[in-house]
Amino acid sequence: MEFTLLPWFEWCEASWIGNTIRQSLWLFPVIEATHLLALCILGGAVLILDLRLLGFGLRSLPIPQLARDARPWLVGSLIVMLLTGGALFSSEAVKCYYSTSFWVKMTTLPVAMLFTFTIRDRIVTGADRDVTTTTRLVALTSVTLWFVVSAAGRWIGFSG
């Protein structure tokens, strides 16, 4: 017996919200624009701290303070992205089912979130102004994970 998620993806696409977004002239582009703006904010919140962890810029600020200042932007933009991403998904779920980019994004996203809110937070909490090999490794891992999520997400729109 083969297990497949395709029936669930078909149900999502046939749902009221999926149909409404797909049939509207403006809903999909407005939701996608909001999703991309949130991506920009999330990218900024991730990069500002990760660049600091690498030793680039804002060296006068303690790392934990910068993390506290960036966190509301990170969390807020992530919430917006999850909500708008779910709406976008529902309008083209079957396309997503067959998209390698979608599966790369959906595999990497929870890893990036878990890494950000556990390992990265733990390193940031213990850091001060010093950049170490550990902070550099954490920052490079964070940037790489979020880049893969972003690039795979953008590629969904260009893949078949």
C-alpha positions as CSV (number, residue, x, y, z in Angstrom):
1,M,0.0,0.0,0.0
2,E,1.5,3.3,-1.1
3,F,1.0,6.4,1.1
4,T,0.6,9.7,-0.8
5,L,-0.2,13.2,0.2
6,L,-1.7,14.0,-3.2
7,P,-5.4,13.7,-2.0
8,W,-4.7,16.2,0.8
9,F,-3.0,18.6,-1.7
10,E,-6.0,18.3,-4.0
11,W,-8.4,19.0,-1.1
12,C,-6.4,22.1,-0.2
13,E,-6.5,23.4,-3.8
14,A,-10.3,22.7,-4.0
15,S,-11.0,24.4,-0.7
16,W,-12.9,27.6,-0.5
17,I,-9.8,29.7,0.2
18,G,-7.8,28.0,-2.6
19,N,-10.6,28.6,-5.1
20,T,-11.2,32.2,-4.0
21,I,-7.5,33.1,-4.3
22,R,-7.1,31.3,-7.7
23,Q,-10.3,32.9,-9.2
24,S,-9.5,36.4,-8.0
25,L,-7.7,38.8,-10.3
26,W,-6.0,40.6,-7.4
27,L,-5.8,38.2,-4.4
28,F,-2.8,36.1,-5.5
29,P,-0.6,39.1,-6.4
30,V,-1.5,41.0,-3.3
31,I,-0.8,38.0,-1.0
32,E,2.4,37.2,-2.9
33,A,3.6,40.8,-2.6
34,T,2.9,40.7,1.1
35,H,4.8,37.4,1.3
36,L,7.8,38.9,-0.5
37,L,7.8,42.0,1.7
38,A,7.8,39.8,4.8
39,L,10.7,37.8,3.2
40,C,12.7,41.0,2.9
41,I,12.1,41.9,6.5
42,L,12.9,38.4,7.7
43,G,16.1,38.5,5.5
44,G,17.1,41.8,7.1
45,A,16.4,40.5,10.6
46,V,18.5,37.4,10.0
47,L,21.3,39.1,8.1
48,I,21.8,42.0,10.6
49,L,22.5,39.6,13.4
50,D,24.3,37.0,11.4
51,L,26.6,39.6,9.9
52,R,27.3,40.8,13.4
53,L,28.1,37.2,14.5
54,L,30.5,37.1,11.6
55,G,32.2,40.3,12.8
56,F,30.9,42.6,10.1
57,G,29.2,45.9,11.2
58,L,27.5,47.1,14.3
59,R,30.5,46.1,16.4
60,S,29.7,48.7,19.1
61,L,26.4,46.8,19.9
62,P,26.5,43.8,22.1
63,I,25.3,40.7,20.2
64,P,22.5,39.9,22.7
65,Q,21.1,43.5,22.5
66,L,21.1,43.3,18.7
67,A,19.3,40.0,18.8
68,R,16.7,41.4,21.1
69,D,16.2,44.4,18.8
70,A,15.9,42.2,15.7
71,R,13.7,39.5,17.2
72,P,10.3,41.2,16.9
73,W,11.0,41.8,13.2
74,L,12.1,38.2,12.7
75,V,9.1,36.7,14.5
76,G,6.6,39.1,13.0
77,S,7.8,38.6,9.5
78,L,7.9,34.8,10.0
79,I,4.3,34.8,11.1
80,V,3.2,36.9,8.1
81,M,5.2,34.6,5.8
82,L,3.6,31.5,7.3
83,L,0.1,32.9,6.9
84,T,0.6,34.2,3.4
85,G,2.5,31.1,2.3
86,G,-0.3,28.9,3.4
87,A,-2.8,31.0,1.4
88,L,-0.5,30.9,-1.7
89,F,-0.1,27.2,-1.3
90,S,-3.8,26.6,-1.1
91,S,-4.3,28.3,-4.5
92,E,-1.8,26.0,-6.3
93,A,-1.3,23.0,-4.0
94,V,-1.2,20.4,-6.8
95,K,1.5,22.4,-8.6
96,C,3.4,22.4,-5.3
97,Y,3.0,18.7,-4.8
98,Y,4.9,18.1,-8.1
99,S,7.5,20.8,-7.4
100,T,10.9,19.8,-6.2
101,S,11.5,23.4,-5.1
102,F,8.5,23.2,-2.8
103,W,9.7,20.0,-1.1
104,V,13.2,21.5,-0.7
105,K,11.6,24.6,0.9
106,M,9.3,22.6,3.2
107,T,12.1,20.4,4.3
108,T,14.5,23.2,5.0
109,L,12.0,25.7,6.6
110,P,11.5,23.7,9.8
111,V,15.2,23.1,10.1
112,A,16.0,26.8,9.7
113,M,13.3,27.8,12.2
114,L,14.5,25.2,14.7
115,F,18.1,26.2,14.3
116,T,17.2,29.9,14.6
117,F,15.2,29.5,17.8
118,T,17.4,27.0,19.5
119,I,21.1,26.8,18.6
120,R,21.4,30.3,17.3
121,D,19.5,31.8,20.2
122,R,21.7,29.8,22.7
123,I,24.9,31.1,21.0
124,V,23.6,34.6,20.9
125,T,22.6,34.6,24.6
126,G,26.1,33.6,25.6
127,A,27.9,36.0,23.3
128,D,29.0,39.5,24.1
129,R,31.1,41.6,21.7
130,D,33.6,38.9,20.8
131,V,33.3,37.1,17.5
132,T,34.5,33.5,17.8
133,T,34.8,30.5,15.5
134,T,31.5,29.3,17.0
135,T,29.6,32.5,16.3
136,R,30.9,32.5,12.7
137,L,29.9,28.8,12.2
138,V,26.4,29.5,13.6
139,A,26.0,32.6,11.4
140,L,27.1,30.8,8.2
141,T,24.8,27.9,9.0
142,S,21.9,30.4,9.6
143,V,22.5,32.3,6.4
144,T,22.8,29.1,4.4
145,L,19.6,27.6,5.8
146,W,17.6,30.8,5.2
147,F,19.1,31.3,1.8
148,V,18.0,27.8,0.8
149,V,14.4,28.4,2.1
150,S,14.2,31.7,0.2
151,A,15.8,30.5,-3.0
152,A,13.6,27.4,-3.1
153,G,10.5,29.4,-2.3
154,R,11.2,31.9,-5.1
155,W,11.9,29.0,-7.5
156,I,8.5,27.5,-6.9
157,G,7.0,30.4,-8.9
158,F,9.3,29.6,-11.8
159,S,9.0,25.9,-11.9
160,G,6.4,24.0,-13.7
